Structure formats: structure tokens, C-alpha cells
Amino acid sequence: MKQLKLSAGFTLVEMMVVISIIAIFAAVAVPSFQSIIRNQRIKNSSYEMFTSLMVARSEAIKRNTDITVAPVTAGSWQDGWTISAGTTVLKNQEALKGIAVSGAPASLTYKRTGRLSAAATPSFQFDINPADSNFIRCITIELSGLPRTKKGACS
């Protein structure tokens, strides 16, 4: 009676079939992940601004002084911004890579009451691809100083 040898492992054909199936699944999944990543980048960028505005408002009330939020580069909020009380910088925000910020004012100043010094309600629009409204977020600031965020373009 002959003994059968048990072989362990995979054949080359089996391994190639598995790799082909994995490649097909990856090709289908990558566009979905890119959409998720873009959406998350827009959300994170707008929430960074939202948080900065809330911090500035809180600091104005707490310190009983005017607090300014201004872009690092004049007119270019995507290059980052600073929160300052006079000459004292309270926070620096890094640049938002690949994100466009439009409709934003030159700077914002919160009065010691927590209200804006502006006469109109400013807004910030964050987008990666302006042609696709799925990747646009809007932050509007009421004259009371409270920021509001929503999905979609600013009106």
C-alpha cells in the first residue's frame, strides 16, 4: 500500500485567482473611498474654522477685550489664520491643503460682548470641487457671534 503525501500550501493558479479577485474588489472600492476622504476633508476644514470662531468668541467674553480672527495671508483663508488679542497671538491655524475658501471677509473682530463688529453676517464657503455640491460646506456667522455650519453652498 502506497502512502499519500499530503501537500501543504497553495498552487500558483489558486494564488493568482485570489489575487485577481482582490484586485477587482479594490478597483470597485477605491472611488467610494475617495469620495469619503474628500467629504471628510471638507468637514474637518470647516469644523476647524467653526472651532476657531467659537474659541475667538469665548476668548473675547472671557478676556473682556476685542479678539480678531484674520488670515495669515491677506485675503487667503486657505493659507491658515490666527486668533489674536491685540498683538498677542492666541492660536495659529495651519493651511488647508487642497481646500478653497471663498466669500470670506478680510478679517473678523469679536467685541468683548461676544458679538461681531461687522454690520452684515459674514460667511465662509469651503470646497474641493465647486462643481459638486456634495463637497461644499458653508459657515455663516450671526451678528450675535454664533457660527452655524451646513452642507452645501452659502446663499
Buried (B, 14 or more C-beta within 10 A) or exposed (E): EEEEEEEEEEEEEEEEEEEEEEEEEEEEEEEEEEEEEBBEBBBEBBBBBBEBBEBBBBBBBEBEBBBBBBBBEEEEBBBBBBBBBEEEEBBEBEBBEEBBBBBBBEBBBBBEEBBBEBEEEBBBBBBBEEEEEEBBBBBBBEEEBBBEBEBEBBE
